[in-house]
Amino acid sequence: MKRHLASIAIIAASLLAAAGAGIAQQPAASAAAPQGGLAVSPYVMTMGDMMNTLIQPRHAKLGLAGHAGNWQLAQYAAAEIRQAFAGIAKAQPKFASMPVGTLVDVAIVPPLNAVDAAIKQQDAAKFTAAYGQLTQGCNACHMELDHAYVVIKAPDASAFPNQEFKAQ
């Protein structure tokens, strides 16, 4: 496991330098049978469910806000990504025998810190570079977990037609 963490650390470090899913979850105890007599089992989200519903939309919104120069929205989106990753690490501490929190700390936190700095400076060029590092961190993690076919990229267009990303 240390070899895996070391290799992802090397990948993350090289991505930063270059720029300047799964274990089964144990469901909660079976719910009591409702009046109809049928027991209801709660749905337990898989790692893919959590990535697709919690992380991927926030990653896209962060990119769209930053590229539109909406620094307040970008700051909010970055905070939302951090919170989502923290929740995922609590909900599923291990994935493919790897510690999720450590993977996040190695592959996501350093580039997300660079994103935060670019947002604070309201520097579009630094944001673009840092967001690229964040995206590469996502892909490095996917490769480490044998999910190299899941390739994240900066959004070409908004998947959120009901949200304005330009600063108001």
C-alpha positions as CSV (number, residue, x, y, z in Angstrom):
1,M,0.0,0.0,0.0
2,K,2.9,2.4,0.8
3,R,4.1,1.7,-2.8
4,H,0.7,2.7,-4.2
5,L,0.6,5.9,-2.1
6,A,4.2,6.7,-3.0
7,S,3.4,6.3,-6.7
8,I,0.3,8.6,-6.5
9,A,2.4,11.1,-4.5
10,I,5.0,11.1,-7.3
11,I,2.3,11.5,-9.9
12,A,0.7,14.4,-8.0
13,A,4.1,16.0,-7.4
14,S,5.1,15.7,-11.0
15,L,1.8,17.3,-12.1
16,L,2.3,20.2,-9.8
17,A,6.0,20.6,-10.9
18,A,5.0,20.4,-14.5
19,A,2.6,23.3,-14.2
20,G,5.0,25.8,-12.4
21,A,-13.9,2.1,-7.5
22,G,-14.5,-0.9,-5.3
23,I,-14.8,-2.2,-1.9
24,A,-18.3,-3.1,-0.9
25,Q,-20.0,-0.9,1.7
26,Q,-21.8,-2.4,4.6
27,P,-25.3,-1.0,4.5
28,A,-26.9,0.1,7.8
29,A,-28.9,-2.4,9.7
30,S,-32.0,-3.4,7.8
31,A,-34.9,-1.0,8.4
32,A,-38.0,-2.2,10.2
33,A,-40.8,-3.5,8.1
34,P,-43.3,-0.8,7.3
35,Q,-47.0,-1.5,7.7
36,G,-47.2,-3.2,4.3
37,G,-45.0,-5.9,5.6
38,L,-42.1,-5.4,3.2
39,A,-38.7,-4.6,4.7
40,V,-37.1,-1.5,3.1
41,S,-33.3,-1.5,2.7
42,P,-31.7,1.9,2.4
43,Y,-29.8,2.6,-0.8
44,V,-26.0,2.8,-0.2
45,M,-24.2,5.0,-2.7
46,T,-21.2,3.4,-4.5
47,M,-18.0,5.4,-5.0
48,G,-19.1,5.9,-8.6
49,D,-22.4,7.3,-7.4
50,M,-20.7,9.7,-5.1
51,M,-18.1,10.9,-7.7
52,N,-20.8,11.4,-10.4
53,T,-23.3,13.2,-8.1
54,L,-21.1,15.1,-5.7
55,I,-17.7,15.7,-7.2
56,Q,-18.1,15.8,-11.0
57,P,-20.8,18.6,-11.1
58,R,-18.8,20.7,-8.6
59,H,-15.6,20.2,-10.6
60,A,-17.5,21.4,-13.7
61,K,-19.0,24.4,-11.8
62,L,-15.6,25.4,-10.4
63,G,-14.1,25.4,-13.9
64,L,-17.0,27.4,-15.4
65,A,-17.0,29.9,-12.6
66,G,-13.2,30.4,-12.7
67,H,-13.1,30.8,-16.4
68,A,-15.9,33.3,-16.3
69,G,-14.0,35.3,-13.7
70,N,-16.7,34.8,-11.1
71,W,-14.3,34.5,-8.2
72,Q,-17.0,34.5,-5.5
73,L,-18.7,31.5,-7.2
74,A,-15.4,29.8,-7.8
75,Q,-14.5,30.1,-4.2
76,Y,-17.9,28.7,-3.2
77,A,-17.4,25.8,-5.7
78,A,-13.9,25.0,-4.3
79,A,-15.3,24.9,-0.8
80,E,-18.1,22.6,-1.9
81,I,-15.6,20.2,-3.5
82,R,-13.6,20.1,-0.3
83,Q,-16.7,19.4,1.8
84,A,-17.9,16.7,-0.7
85,F,-14.5,14.9,-0.5
86,A,-14.6,15.0,3.3
87,G,-18.0,13.5,3.3
88,I,-17.0,10.8,0.9
89,A,-13.9,9.9,2.9
90,K,-16.2,9.4,6.0
91,A,-18.9,7.5,4.1
92,Q,-16.4,5.1,2.4
93,P,-13.0,5.3,4.2
94,K,-11.5,2.7,1.8
95,F,-11.9,2.0,-1.9
96,A,-10.1,-0.8,-3.7
97,S,-8.2,-1.4,-0.4
98,M,-6.9,2.2,-0.6
99,P,-7.5,4.9,2.1
100,V,-9.8,7.4,0.4
101,G,-8.7,10.3,2.7
102,T,-5.1,9.7,1.9
103,L,-5.8,9.6,-1.8
104,V,-7.6,12.9,-1.5
105,D,-4.8,14.4,0.5
106,V,-2.2,13.4,-2.0
107,A,-4.0,13.9,-5.4
108,I,-6.6,16.6,-4.7
109,V,-5.6,18.8,-1.8
110,P,-2.3,20.3,-3.2
111,P,-3.9,21.4,-6.5
112,L,-7.0,22.6,-4.8
113,N,-4.8,24.7,-2.6
114,A,-3.3,26.2,-5.7
115,V,-6.9,26.8,-7.1
116,D,-7.7,28.6,-3.8
117,A,-4.7,30.8,-4.1
118,A,-5.5,31.7,-7.7
119,I,-9.1,32.6,-6.7
120,K,-7.9,34.8,-3.9
121,Q,-5.5,36.6,-6.3
122,Q,-8.3,36.7,-8.9
123,D,-5.6,35.5,-11.4
124,A,-7.2,33.9,-14.5
125,A,-3.9,32.4,-15.7
126,K,-3.0,30.9,-12.4
127,F,-6.6,29.6,-12.0
128,T,-6.4,27.9,-15.4
129,A,-3.1,26.2,-14.5
130,A,-4.3,25.2,-11.0
131,Y,-7.6,23.9,-12.3
132,G,-5.6,21.8,-14.9
133,Q,-3.6,20.4,-12.0
134,L,-6.7,19.6,-10.1
135,T,-8.2,17.8,-13.1
136,Q,-4.9,15.9,-13.6
137,G,-5.0,14.9,-9.9
138,C,-8.5,13.4,-10.5
139,N,-7.2,11.4,-13.4
140,A,-4.0,10.3,-11.5
141,C,-6.2,8.9,-8.8
142,H,-8.4,7.1,-11.3
143,M,-5.3,5.6,-12.8
144,E,-4.0,4.5,-9.4
145,L,-7.3,2.8,-8.7
146,D,-7.4,1.0,-12.1
147,H,-10.1,3.3,-13.5
148,A,-7.9,4.9,-16.2
149,Y,-10.9,4.8,-18.5
150,V,-12.6,7.5,-16.3
151,V,-11.0,10.6,-17.8
152,I,-12.0,14.0,-16.3
153,K,-11.5,17.2,-18.4
154,A,-12.3,20.8,-18.2
155,P,-15.9,21.4,-19.3
156,D,-16.4,22.6,-22.9
157,A,-19.8,24.0,-22.1
158,S,-22.2,24.3,-19.2
159,A,-24.4,21.4,-18.3
160,F,-26.3,23.8,-16.1
161,P,-28.4,26.0,-18.4
162,N,-30.3,27.4,-15.4
163,Q,-27.2,28.9,-13.8
164,E,-25.3,32.0,-14.8
165,F,-21.5,31.7,-14.3
166,K,-20.6,35.2,-15.2
167,A,-20.0,37.5,-12.3
168,Q,-23.1,39.7,-11.6
